[in-house]
Structures are given as structure tokens and as C-alpha cells.
Amino acid sequence: MKGGIFLTAKDLMILTGSTNYNSCANLHRATRDSIAKGKRKLTVKEYCEYEKIDFDYIWKTLREG
């Protein structure tokens, strides 16, 4: 992630420490569907609110990663 507000499967790979793109893509899809069925994009803020984790920590981790 370089300055964008949308979370990608590759960003989830960084956050979870996973090396499997498909599992992170499935996690991304499941999170989007839980927030709103058919939603195509997921913001970092939406992900943090859904997972109940600190936005600032995630934002800094992705900006450095």
C-alpha cells in the first residue's frame, strides 16, 4: 500500500504474515461480504472497525511494509 485508502489482499498478506495470496483474497472477500454483500472495495478504516483493531497501528504497518 502506497498512500491508498483501500485494503488489498496483498496488504492482508503483510498484516497476517501469510504467504498464500488465495487465502488472503478469500479473507478480503469474506470481510467485504460481511460489511455489505456485493461490495467491491474495502477501506483500511472499514477493516479496522470490522476486526476491532487500532487504525493507526494498521496504517503505519502498511505504510512501512
C-alpha atoms as an extended CHARMM CRD file, in Angstrom:
* protein
*
        65  EXT
         1         1  MET       CA              0.0000000000        0.0000000000        0.0000000000  PROA      1               0.0000000000
         2         2  LYS       CA              1.4690000000        3.2920000000       -1.0580000000  PROA      2               0.0000000000
         3         3  GLY       CA             -0.8750000000        6.0560000000        0.0360000000  PROA      3               0.0000000000
         4         4  GLY       CA             -4.1630000000        4.4520000000       -0.9660000000  PROA      4               0.0000000000
         5         5  ILE       CA             -7.1210000000        4.0750000000        1.3310000000  PROA      5               0.0000000000
         6         6  PHE       CA             -8.2410000000        0.7000000000        0.0070000000  PROA      6               0.0000000000
         7         7  LEU       CA             -7.0400000000       -2.5480000000        1.5130000000  PROA      7               0.0000000000
         8         8  THR       CA             -5.9340000000       -5.2830000000       -0.8850000000  PROA      8               0.0000000000
         9         9  ALA       CA             -5.2960000000       -8.9970000000       -0.4990000000  PROA      9               0.0000000000
        10        10  LYS       CA             -1.5720000000       -8.2220000000       -0.6680000000  PROA      10              0.0000000000
        11        11  ASP       CA             -1.9940000000       -5.8130000000        2.2650000000  PROA      11              0.0000000000
        12        12  LEU       CA             -3.6800000000       -8.6070000000        4.2060000000  PROA      12              0.0000000000
        13        13  MET       CA             -0.6880000000      -10.8090000000        3.4390000000  PROA      13              0.0000000000
        14        14  ILE       CA              1.5050000000       -8.2320000000        5.1920000000  PROA      14              0.0000000000
        15        15  LEU       CA             -0.8540000000       -7.8800000000        8.1560000000  PROA      15              0.0000000000
        16        16  THR       CA             -1.3850000000      -11.5990000000        8.7130000000  PROA      16              0.0000000000
        17        17  GLY       CA              2.1070000000      -12.7300000000        7.8070000000  PROA      17              0.0000000000
        18        18  SER       CA              0.6380000000      -15.1500000000        5.2850000000  PROA      18              0.0000000000
        19        19  THR       CA              2.4120000000      -16.1710000000        2.0960000000  PROA      19              0.0000000000
        20        20  ASN       CA             -0.7500000000      -17.5400000000        0.4870000000  PROA      20              0.0000000000
        21        21  TYR       CA             -2.4270000000      -14.9450000000       -1.7380000000  PROA      21              0.0000000000
        22        22  ASN       CA             -5.5910000000      -17.0170000000       -2.2270000000  PROA      22              0.0000000000
        23        23  SER       CA             -6.3220000000      -17.3440000000        1.4860000000  PROA      23              0.0000000000
        24        24  CYS       CA             -5.9190000000      -13.5870000000        1.9290000000  PROA      24              0.0000000000
        25        25  ALA       CA             -8.1290000000      -12.9250000000       -1.0900000000  PROA      25              0.0000000000
        26        26  ASN       CA            -10.7800000000      -15.1470000000        0.4940000000  PROA      26              0.0000000000
        27        27  LEU       CA            -10.4290000000      -13.2680000000        3.7950000000  PROA      27              0.0000000000
        28        28  HSD       CA            -10.7570000000       -9.9730000000        1.9230000000  PROA      28              0.0000000000
        29        29  ARG       CA            -13.8980000000      -11.2020000000        0.1400000000  PROA      29              0.0000000000
        30        30  ALA       CA            -15.4430000000      -12.5550000000        3.3490000000  PROA      30              0.0000000000
        31        31  THR       CA            -14.8230000000       -9.2700000000        5.1500000000  PROA      31              0.0000000000
        32        32  ARG       CA            -16.3550000000       -7.2610000000        2.2950000000  PROA      32              0.0000000000
        33        33  ASP       CA            -19.3800000000       -9.5490000000        2.2020000000  PROA      33              0.0000000000
        34        34  SER       CA            -19.8420000000       -9.2440000000        5.9700000000  PROA      34              0.0000000000
        35        35  ILE       CA            -19.8490000000       -5.4610000000        5.7320000000  PROA      35              0.0000000000
        36        36  ALA       CA            -22.1040000000       -5.2240000000        2.6660000000  PROA      36              0.0000000000
        37        37  LYS       CA            -22.9830000000       -8.0000000000        0.2470000000  PROA      37              0.0000000000
        38        38  GLY       CA            -21.5400000000       -7.3360000000       -3.1980000000  PROA      38              0.0000000000
        39        39  LYS       CA            -19.1660000000       -4.5960000000       -2.0290000000  PROA      39              0.0000000000
        40        40  ARG       CA            -16.1550000000       -4.4550000000       -4.3710000000  PROA      40              0.0000000000
        41        41  LYS       CA            -13.6410000000       -2.4710000000       -2.2970000000  PROA      41              0.0000000000
        42        42  LEU       CA            -12.6120000000       -2.4300000000        1.3390000000  PROA      42              0.0000000000
        43        43  THR       CA            -11.0640000000        0.5600000000        3.0680000000  PROA      43              0.0000000000
        44        44  VAL       CA             -8.4660000000        0.2740000000        5.7940000000  PROA      44              0.0000000000
        45        45  LYS       CA            -10.8740000000        2.0140000000        8.1880000000  PROA      45              0.0000000000
        46        46  GLU       CA            -13.7080000000       -0.4370000000        7.4390000000  PROA      46              0.0000000000
        47        47  TYR       CA            -11.3550000000       -3.3650000000        8.0050000000  PROA      47              0.0000000000
        48        48  CYS       CA            -10.1490000000       -1.9520000000       11.3250000000  PROA      48              0.0000000000
        49        49  GLU       CA            -13.6950000000       -1.3230000000       12.5210000000  PROA      49              0.0000000000
        50        50  TYR       CA            -14.7900000000       -4.8120000000       11.4710000000  PROA      50              0.0000000000
        51        51  GLU       CA            -11.8200000000       -6.5430000000       13.1290000000  PROA      51              0.0000000000
        52        52  LYS       CA            -11.8480000000       -4.1160000000       16.1110000000  PROA      52              0.0000000000
        53        53  ILE       CA             -8.1730000000       -3.2530000000       15.7660000000  PROA      53              0.0000000000
        54        54  ASP       CA             -6.2880000000        0.0420000000       16.0550000000  PROA      54              0.0000000000
        55        55  PHE       CA             -6.4220000000        2.0280000000       12.8210000000  PROA      55              0.0000000000
        56        56  ASP       CA             -3.1980000000        3.9610000000       13.4730000000  PROA      56              0.0000000000
        57        57  TYR       CA             -1.1920000000        0.7860000000       14.0530000000  PROA      57              0.0000000000
        58        58  ILE       CA             -2.5010000000       -0.8340000000       10.8540000000  PROA      58              0.0000000000
        59        59  TRP       CA             -1.9940000000        2.3360000000        8.8380000000  PROA      59              0.0000000000
        60        60  LYS       CA              1.6280000000        2.6870000000        9.9740000000  PROA      60              0.0000000000
        61        61  THR       CA              2.3160000000       -1.0150000000        9.3840000000  PROA      61              0.0000000000
        62        62  LEU       CA              1.0310000000       -0.8500000000        5.8240000000  PROA      62              0.0000000000
        63        63  ARG       CA              2.8170000000        2.4060000000        5.0150000000  PROA      63              0.0000000000
        64        64  GLU       CA              6.1370000000        0.9600000000        6.1690000000  PROA      64              0.0000000000
        65        65  GLY       CA              5.5790000000       -2.5190000000        4.6780000000  PROA      65              0.0000000000
